[in-house]
Amino acid sequence: MANTSGHPCALRCLVATLAAISASLACGPSIAETQIGVYGGMNTNFNSPVTLHKGGLSDSRTIDWEGRSFQMPPYWGVQATYWLNPNASWGVGIDYTHSKAYAALNFATDPVYRHLEFTDGNNLLLLNVLYRFGPLADGRLVPYLGVGGGVAIPHVEVKLKAFPGQDTWEYQFAGGAAQVLGGLDYRLNDAWSLTAEGKVSYSHLATELEGGGTLKTYLWSPQLMLGLSYRFGN
């Protein structure tokens, strides 16, 4: 699996891509409605099996993962959604989410790891298909559901006691990702909305280690977010 050679500019490029997509959506037909937004919130992670192979070292076990969403860098994301028209039920969107996963290990006593995290973070870039229901509360409250698929770009942070000079510390395109979501869009006025959303994401992480070797796992991550979005289009 190709990686980004540890350069933080990889994520800046992804965010720039989102901005370009949003701009292109805005140039669509006048009957379309485009909604862009930013959000914060929190994530947690279910435990998962982790398999390590490097040189003559092999380790396979189930590991608990912590989210620590309010520690730096925090949980956040950006979205861009395209609706066919202001009253359309169906839409498509791009969703970039920065979540995190810390291995709940005692590294002082662990026989294998000195460090194991995806904390800058487990970044997901997803294409969503969305369905919104009829508005409630005098037209201000709009429920919606969605599913999405895309790629996981984690910042892989692995340090092994048997290989002290071969620490892995880089962004990698690690595998596929998917999510299901549901939320409420509360319209403050004709342009601005507050959004509350819950989602569960899956990311398949097949990562490469410095000096050769692999670490493989997957993450199921429940998430809650609150966001602010802006709509335009007629």
Legacy VTK file of the C-alpha trace (Angstrom):
# vtk DataFile Version 3.0
C-alpha trace
ASCII
DATASET POLYDATA
POINTS 234 float
0.000 0.000 0.000
1.416 3.372 -0.976
2.113 5.868 1.747
2.568 9.623 1.939
6.183 9.412 3.161
5.263 11.032 6.423
4.539 14.491 5.003
1.759 16.461 6.751
1.045 18.153 3.404
-0.861 14.990 2.439
-3.765 15.973 4.678
-3.581 19.582 3.514
-3.958 18.291 -0.027
-7.022 16.295 1.007
-8.638 19.347 2.576
-7.781 21.373 -0.536
-9.466 18.679 -2.608
-12.612 19.030 -0.517
-12.560 22.782 -1.044
-12.198 22.327 -4.801
-15.078 19.855 -4.890
-17.249 22.257 -2.912
-16.418 25.055 -5.351
-17.298 22.883 -8.330
-20.616 21.946 -6.742
-21.386 25.603 -6.259
-20.984 26.122 -10.013
-23.731 23.590 -10.761
-27.203 24.364 -12.098
-29.135 27.099 -10.343
-31.811 24.608 -9.283
-29.269 22.713 -7.208
-28.683 23.181 -3.497
-25.197 22.902 -2.042
-24.408 22.677 1.659
-20.924 22.961 3.149
-20.037 22.692 6.816
-17.515 22.068 9.543
-17.980 20.024 12.699
-16.465 18.847 15.940
-17.437 16.129 18.366
-16.113 12.863 19.679
-15.359 9.286 18.715
-14.687 6.056 20.513
-13.471 2.727 19.115
-14.342 -0.918 19.651
-11.518 -3.340 20.375
-10.040 -5.155 17.386
-7.521 -7.878 16.495
-4.054 -6.540 15.627
-1.530 -8.621 13.681
2.134 -7.629 13.504
4.850 -9.177 11.322
8.360 -7.735 11.137
11.552 -9.696 10.616
11.316 -12.715 12.909
8.796 -10.979 15.172
5.112 -11.880 15.031
2.386 -10.784 17.419
-1.372 -11.256 17.235
-3.819 -10.107 19.899
-6.987 -8.093 20.517
-6.344 -4.496 21.560
-8.615 -1.907 23.143
-8.517 1.523 21.469
-9.228 4.879 23.118
-10.547 7.909 21.235
-9.449 10.829 23.489
-11.386 13.180 21.202
-10.867 16.300 23.292
-7.094 15.993 23.519
-4.921 17.636 20.856
-5.361 17.112 18.016
-9.151 17.074 18.576
-11.870 15.316 16.621
-13.102 17.412 13.663
-14.321 17.219 10.088
-15.618 19.020 6.999
-18.500 18.162 4.661
-19.810 19.222 1.255
-23.250 17.999 0.142
-25.021 18.432 -3.211
-28.834 18.181 -3.326
-30.646 18.035 -6.682
-32.771 21.023 -5.715
-33.913 22.736 -2.500
-36.689 20.191 -2.007
-34.793 17.084 -3.144
-34.801 13.973 -0.974
-31.551 12.576 -2.353
-28.063 14.015 -2.314
-24.380 13.105 -2.521
-21.559 14.477 -0.464
-17.897 14.378 0.504
-17.023 13.878 4.186
-13.543 14.203 5.667
-13.251 13.085 9.317
-10.252 13.317 11.636
-10.707 10.783 14.459
-8.141 9.030 16.645
-7.212 5.659 18.130
-4.789 5.090 21.018
-3.824 1.535 21.971
-4.738 0.966 25.625
-1.456 -0.759 26.502
1.013 -0.393 29.356
4.071 0.293 27.224
6.412 0.064 30.217
5.616 -3.627 30.600
4.388 -4.622 27.125
6.831 -7.111 25.550
6.390 -5.817 21.974
5.322 -2.181 21.669
6.851 1.073 22.863
4.144 3.114 21.086
1.010 2.263 19.062
-1.410 4.973 17.902
-3.305 6.435 14.976
-3.564 9.885 16.504
-2.985 12.495 13.861
-5.333 10.687 13.237
-7.322 7.860 11.659
-8.425 10.151 8.812
-11.334 9.085 6.601
-12.259 10.528 3.203
-15.701 9.276 2.186
-18.303 9.746 -0.543
-21.795 9.691 0.990
-25.235 9.043 -0.447
-27.845 10.868 1.651
-31.620 10.817 2.027
-33.456 13.588 3.866
-37.015 13.367 5.095
-39.734 15.997 5.033
-39.098 18.971 7.316
-40.546 19.143 10.825
-41.076 21.954 13.347
-42.433 24.505 10.859
-39.841 23.537 8.287
-36.798 24.152 10.493
-35.862 20.563 11.438
-34.829 18.137 8.677
-33.909 14.501 9.560
-31.589 12.588 7.240
-29.810 9.249 6.810
-26.784 8.243 4.789
-24.171 5.665 3.847
-20.686 6.223 2.513
-17.505 4.597 1.297
-13.962 5.735 0.677
-10.410 5.463 1.999
-8.584 5.544 5.333
-5.460 7.715 5.608
-4.153 7.158 9.148
-1.064 8.662 10.688
0.686 5.406 11.603
2.673 5.627 14.844
4.364 2.330 15.703
7.480 1.848 17.843
8.717 -1.662 18.600
11.062 -2.658 21.405
12.899 -5.145 19.202
13.590 -2.507 16.510
14.483 0.746 18.304
15.916 2.394 15.200
12.983 1.658 12.912
10.059 3.704 14.199
7.089 4.190 11.869
5.716 7.747 11.948
3.914 8.701 8.740
0.623 9.080 6.881
-0.377 6.076 4.789
-3.175 5.169 2.410
-4.027 2.103 4.457
-7.233 0.671 2.985
-10.953 1.080 2.475
-13.457 2.741 4.785
-17.242 2.970 5.112
-19.854 4.557 7.356
-23.549 4.751 8.164
-25.018 7.918 9.619
-28.143 9.712 10.729
-28.698 13.278 11.776
-30.845 16.345 12.234
-30.365 19.603 10.377
-31.813 22.611 12.243
-32.260 25.598 9.941
-31.439 28.869 11.658
-32.426 30.855 8.538
-32.418 30.474 4.757
-28.647 29.924 4.655
-27.287 28.672 7.973
-27.959 25.417 9.850
-26.860 23.644 12.989
-26.312 19.907 12.524
-26.289 17.043 15.004
-25.179 13.690 13.630
-24.352 10.205 14.809
-22.396 7.744 12.710
-20.433 4.530 12.846
-17.389 4.162 10.616
-15.343 1.143 9.612
-11.727 1.462 8.470
-9.485 -1.352 7.236
-5.884 -0.563 8.193
-3.181 -2.548 6.411
-0.095 -0.502 7.254
3.563 -0.792 6.340
6.358 -0.537 8.901
9.654 1.296 8.618
12.360 -1.134 7.543
9.839 -3.702 6.313
6.956 -5.551 7.902
3.240 -4.943 8.359
0.705 -4.113 11.040
-2.915 -4.908 10.222
-6.135 -4.181 12.049
-9.576 -2.631 11.547
-11.494 -0.054 13.540
-15.208 0.298 14.210
-15.681 3.852 15.483
-18.991 5.270 16.810
-19.012 9.061 16.502
-21.140 12.020 17.604
-20.751 15.416 15.995
-22.150 18.952 16.117
-21.635 21.206 13.132
-22.397 24.487 11.428
-23.237 24.539 7.724
-24.030 27.055 4.996
-26.465 26.417 2.115
-26.612 28.143 -1.249
-28.422 27.587 -4.537
-32.040 28.092 -5.543
LINES 1 235
234 0 1 2 3 4 5 6 7 8 9 10 11 12 13 14 15 16 17 18 19 20 21 22 23 24 25 26 27 28 29 30 31 32 33 34 35 36 37 38 39 40 41 42 43 44 45 46 47 48 49 50 51 52 53 54 55 56 57 58 59 60 61 62 63 64 65 66 67 68 69 70 71 72 73 74 75 76 77 78 79 80 81 82 83 84 85 86 87 88 89 90 91 92 93 94 95 96 97 98 99 100 101 102 103 104 105 106 107 108 109 110 111 112 113 114 115 116 117 118 119 120 121 122 123 124 125 126 127 128 129 130 131 132 133 134 135 136 137 138 139 140 141 142 143 144 145 146 147 148 149 150 151 152 153 154 155 156 157 158 159 160 161 162 163 164 165 166 167 168 169 170 171 172 173 174 175 176 177 178 179 180 181 182 183 184 185 186 187 188 189 190 191 192 193 194 195 196 197 198 199 200 201 202 203 204 205 206 207 208 209 210 211 212 213 214 215 216 217 218 219 220 221 222 223 224 225 226 227 228 229 230 231 232 233
